[in-house]
Amino acid sequence: MAVNKTTVDKITVDKITWDRVGRVTEPGRYMYTFGWLTITAGDLEIWKLYPQAAFTLLAQPGDPDTSPGGEFHLGAFDVAPEAPPPFTTH
């Protein structure tokens, strides 16, 4: 599974969508190619309201002896990641 990367002012931010996580329907901890991802009930509620929303993928510190790969959770989100910027008249 690939993770979209957006570069802003030399900072790379990983984004992930509901489609990329298989449209899971239950909160929990899921294994993906990049590591373990914890999805909360609140995350799922946002995806139900905004199915195209893209969340920032946040790494969380983990015990290196417990699992291979990283531990991640979802952070800030964009409800319309592919939308053009709003039209302005100035």
KEFILO-996204 format. One line per 3 residues: number of its first residue (from 0); their letters; for each residue x, y, z of N, C-alpha, C, O. Coordinates in pm, 1 decimal. Layout:
% KEFILO-996204
NUM = a = X Y Z X Y Z X Y Z X Y Z  ...
//
This chain:
% KEFILO-996204
0 = mav = 84.4 -116.4 0.0 0.0 0.0 0.0 89.3 123.0 0.0 177.8 135.9 84.6  67.0 211.3 -92.4 143.1 335.3 -99.3 73.7 442.0 -16.2 -48.1 440.3 1.9  152.5 532.7 32.5 99.8 644.4 109.4 129.3 770.9 30.8 243.1 792.4 -11.0
3 = nkt = 28.2 855.4 9.9 49.0 980.9 -61.6 136.4 1072.5 21.7 121.8 1079.5 143.7  228.5 1143.5 -45.2 312.9 1239.8 24.5 291.8 1376.5 -36.9 294.0 1391.8 -159.0  271.7 1474.4 47.0 256.7 1612.0 3.8 373.0 1689.9 62.0 399.0 1681.9 182.0
6 = tvd = 443.6 1765.6 -21.8 556.2 1843.4 27.1 516.9 1989.7 34.5 472.7 2048.0 -64.4  533.1 2048.6 151.6 502.0 2188.8 173.8 621.1 2251.7 245.1 655.8 2211.6 356.2  683.3 2349.7 181.4 797.8 2418.1 241.5 901.7 2319.8 295.8 947.2 2333.6 409.4
9 = kit = 938.5 2222.1 215.7 1041.8 2123.1 248.6 1004.2 2030.0 363.4 1091.1 1964.3 420.7  876.2 2023.7 397.4 829.0 1929.8 499.0 742.4 1826.8 428.0 647.4 1863.2 358.7  773.9 1699.5 444.4 695.1 1594.6 381.5 590.5 1544.5 480.1 621.7 1511.4 594.5
12 = vdk = 465.3 1539.5 433.7 354.5 1495.2 517.8 290.0 1374.5 451.4 251.9 1380.6 334.5  277.7 1265.2 525.0 211.7 1145.8 473.0 61.9 1158.8 495.9 17.3 1192.6 605.6  -16.2 1131.2 389.8 -163.1 1136.8 397.8 -218.4 999.6 362.0 -159.9 927.1 281.6
15 = itw = -331.5 964.7 422.3 -392.9 835.6 393.4 -545.1 851.8 389.8 -602.6 927.3 468.2  -608.6 779.8 297.9 -753.6 788.9 279.6 -821.2 659.5 324.2 -755.9 558.1 349.1  -953.8 666.3 333.5 -1033.2 549.8 372.9 -1017.2 438.0 270.7 -1007.9 321.1 308.2
18 = drv = -1013.9 472.1 142.8 -993.9 370.0 39.6 -861.5 297.2 59.4 -854.6 175.3 42.9  -756.8 370.7 94.5 -623.8 310.1 110.2 -615.0 215.6 229.3 -527.4 129.1 233.6  -704.8 231.3 325.8 -705.3 138.9 440.1 -814.5 34.2 425.7 -848.6 -33.9 522.5
21 = grv = -870.1 20.7 304.8 -967.7 -84.2 278.5 -1107.0 -54.9 330.4 -1187.0 -146.8 348.2  -1137.1 71.8 355.0 -1269.0 112.9 406.4 -1310.9 30.5 528.9 -1423.8 -17.9 537.4  -1218.0 16.0 622.4 -1248.3 -58.4 745.2 -1371.0 1.6 812.7 -1397.1 121.3 800.5
24 = tep = -1445.8 -81.6 883.7 -1570.2 -36.0 946.4 -1566.7 -41.2 1098.9 -1659.7 5.1 1165.0  -1461.0 -96.7 1153.8 -1449.8 -108.8 1299.3 -1321.3 -41.9 1347.1 -1218.2 -51.4 1280.6  -1326.9 26.0 1462.5 -1203.2 80.5 1518.6 -1109.6 -34.6 1554.5 -1154.3 -145.4 1584.3
27 = gry = -981.4 -7.3 1551.4 -886.2 -110.9 1588.7 -746.3 -80.6 1540.6 -717.0 28.6 1491.8  -661.1 -179.4 1555.6 -520.6 -170.2 1515.9 -503.1 -262.9 1396.8 -528.4 -383.0 1406.3  -459.3 -206.3 1284.1 -449.5 -280.9 1159.1 -306.5 -278.8 1106.6 -236.3 -178.4 1118.2
30 = myt = -263.9 -392.5 1047.8 -130.3 -402.8 989.7 -136.6 -365.7 842.3 -217.6 -419.5 766.8  -49.9 -272.8 802.3 -36.5 -232.5 662.5 109.9 -244.1 623.6 194.0 -275.4 707.8  141.3 -219.3 497.8 279.1 -235.0 451.4 375.1 -139.1 520.2 494.5 -168.0 528.1
33 = fgw = 326.8 -26.3 569.8 413.3 72.2 634.9 422.8 51.5 785.7 504.8 116.3 850.7  341.5 -36.6 842.8 342.6 -62.3 986.3 201.3 -77.7 1040.6 107.1 -101.4 965.0  187.3 -64.1 1171.4 57.9 -77.7 1238.4 -12.2 57.1 1244.5 49.1 158.5 1278.1
36 = lti = -141.3 57.6 1211.8 -221.6 179.5 1214.2 -338.7 160.6 1309.3 -416.2 66.0 1295.0  -351.7 250.5 1406.6 -465.4 249.2 1497.7 -570.7 345.9 1444.4 -543.1 464.0 1423.5  -691.2 294.4 1422.6 -803.6 374.0 1373.0 -908.9 378.2 1482.9 -951.0 274.1 1533.3
39 = tag = -951.1 498.6 1519.6 -1048.2 515.4 1628.0 -1190.3 527.0 1573.1 -1210.5 543.7 1452.8  -1287.5 517.8 1662.4 -1427.7 536.7 1623.2 -1448.5 677.9 1568.6 -1526.1 697.1 1474.9  -1380.3 776.2 1626.0 -1390.1 913.8 1577.9 -1337.4 929.2 1435.9 -1395.0 1002.1 1355.1
42 = dle = -1226.4 859.3 1405.6 -1172.0 862.0 1269.2 -1274.8 807.5 1171.0 -1295.8 864.3 1063.8  -1338.4 697.6 1208.2 -1438.2 635.6 1120.1 -1559.9 725.8 1100.6 -1616.8 729.5 991.5  -1600.4 798.2 1204.2 -1713.3 891.2 1190.9 -1681.8 999.9 1088.7 -1767.6 1037.4 1008.8
45 = iwk = -1559.5 1050.0 1091.7 -1519.8 1152.0 993.2 -1524.6 1092.7 853.5 -1576.0 1156.3 761.5  -1471.9 971.5 835.5 -1474.0 908.4 703.0 -1616.6 880.2 656.7 -1644.2 886.6 537.0  -1707.3 849.4 748.7 -1847.0 827.2 708.4 -1910.2 957.1 658.8 -1988.7 955.7 564.1
48 = lyp = -1876.4 1068.5 722.2 -1928.8 1198.9 679.9 -1858.3 1251.4 554.9 -1921.3 1312.5 468.6  -1728.3 1227.6 545.4 -1645.1 1277.0 434.8 -1561.0 1161.4 380.5 -1443.2 1150.7 414.8  -1618.3 1074.8 296.9 -1547.4 955.0 250.2 -1416.0 982.1 176.3 -1329.9 894.2 170.9
51 = qaa = -1399.1 1100.6 119.9 -1275.2 1132.4 48.3 -1170.9 1199.5 137.2 -1063.3 1234.9 88.9  -1199.9 1217.7 265.1 -1106.3 1285.9 355.2 -972.4 1213.5 358.8 -965.8 1090.6 355.7  -865.8 1293.1 365.5 -730.3 1238.9 377.4 -673.2 1281.8 512.5 -664.7 1400.9 542.3
54 = ftl = -634.6 1184.4 593.0 -577.1 1210.5 724.7 -425.3 1218.0 716.1 -363.2 1152.0 632.7  -367.1 1298.4 802.5 -222.3 1299.0 819.4 -186.1 1173.4 897.8 -247.0 1143.0 1000.4  -87.3 1101.7 848.9 -41.6 979.8 914.4 67.9 1017.3 1013.6 172.8 1068.1 973.9
57 = laq = 44.3 992.8 1142.1 138.4 1030.9 1246.7 204.2 908.0 1308.4 136.8 813.4 1349.2  336.7 911.4 1314.2 410.3 802.8 1379.5 402.7 824.4 1529.7 410.2 937.6 1577.5  387.9 716.7 1602.8 390.7 726.5 1748.1 504.1 640.1 1798.8 533.7 535.3 1741.5
60 = pgd = 567.4 683.9 1906.1 678.8 605.3 1958.5 631.5 467.1 2000.3 525.9 451.8 2061.8  710.3 368.5 1966.5 674.5 231.8 2003.5 795.2 158.2 2056.8 908.8 203.2 2041.8  770.3 46.8 2117.8 877.4 -37.7 2168.4 934.8 -116.0 2051.8 863.2 -196.1 1991.8
63 = pdt = 1061.8 -96.0 2017.4 1119.1 -163.7 1901.2 1120.9 -316.3 1912.5 1136.8 -384.9 1811.6  1104.9 -370.2 2033.0 1107.2 -515.4 2051.1 970.4 -580.6 2031.8 962.4 -703.2 2024.0  862.2 -502.0 2023.8 729.2 -561.8 2021.0 676.2 -590.7 1882.1 608.9 -692.1 1863.6
66 = spg = 703.2 -506.4 1783.7 647.8 -531.2 1650.7 735.9 -470.8 1543.0 796.2 -365.2 1562.5  743.1 -539.2 1427.7 819.6 -482.6 1317.1 743.3 -365.9 1255.3 620.7 -359.5 1265.3  814.3 -274.9 1192.4 747.5 -159.6 1132.3 714.7 -57.3 1238.7 747.2 -75.0 1356.1
69 = gef = 650.8 48.2 1197.1 618.0 155.0 1290.1 477.3 144.7 1343.4 396.8 63.7 1297.5  449.5 227.6 1440.4 315.6 242.6 1497.8 264.5 378.7 1453.7 333.9 479.2 1469.6  143.5 383.0 1398.4 88.0 506.7 1345.2 -54.4 527.9 1393.8 -124.3 433.0 1429.3
72 = hlg = -96.3 654.0 1394.7 -236.2 689.6 1417.7 -269.6 805.0 1325.0 -181.3 861.4 1260.5  -396.8 839.8 1318.6 -441.9 944.0 1227.1 -447.1 1078.4 1298.8 -489.2 1087.5 1414.1  -403.5 1182.6 1228.0 -401.1 1316.8 1285.4 -501.0 1408.2 1217.0 -616.7 1371.5 1196.7
75 = afd = -455.7 1527.1 1181.6 -541.5 1625.8 1115.0 -587.8 1571.0 980.9 -523.0 1483.9 923.0  -700.5 1622.6 931.7 -753.0 1571.8 805.6 -798.7 1684.7 715.5 -828.5 1795.2 760.9  -803.3 1654.1 586.2 -851.3 1745.6 482.6 -973.2 1679.0 421.5 -962.4 1568.3 368.9
78 = vap = -1090.7 1744.5 427.2 -1213.8 1681.6 378.9 -1223.2 1677.6 226.9 -1301.4 1599.6 172.6  -1145.6 1759.6 157.1 -1149.0 1761.3 10.3 -1006.6 1774.3 -43.6 -970.8 1878.9 -97.7  -924.6 1669.4 -29.5 -783.5 1680.5 -68.3 -760.7 1706.0 -217.0 -656.6 1760.6 -253.7
81 = eap = -853.6 1668.6 -302.8 -835.6 1686.3 -446.7 -907.0 1809.9 -500.4 -902.0 1836.8 -620.5  -972.8 1884.7 -413.9 -1049.2 2001.9 -459.0 -955.4 2114.9 -499.1 -850.0 2133.3 -438.2  -993.7 2190.7 -601.8 -912.4 2306.7 -639.5 -923.7 2414.4 -532.1 -1019.6 2414.7 -454.9
84 = ppf = -827.2 2505.4 -526.2 -837.6 2612.9 -427.6 -962.3 2697.6 -453.7 -1007.4 2707.9 -567.8  -1017.6 2757.9 -349.4 -1138.6 2838.6 -369.1 -1111.5 2958.2 -459.9 -1001.6 3013.8 -460.7  -1212.0 2995.8 -534.7 -1202.5 3109.3 -625.9 -1207.5 3238.9 -545.7 -1293.5 3255.9 -459.3
87 = tth = -1115.9 3328.8 -574.4 -1118.4 3459.7 -508.7 -1123.8 3568.5 -614.6 -1082.5 3547.2 -728.5  -1174.2 3683.7 -577.3 -1187.7 3793.3 -673.5 -1081.8 3900.6 -656.2 -1086.5 4001.4 -726.7  -986.4 3883.6 -565.4 -885.5 3986.7 -550.9 -754.4 3946.2 -605.9 -658.7 4023.5 -600.9
//
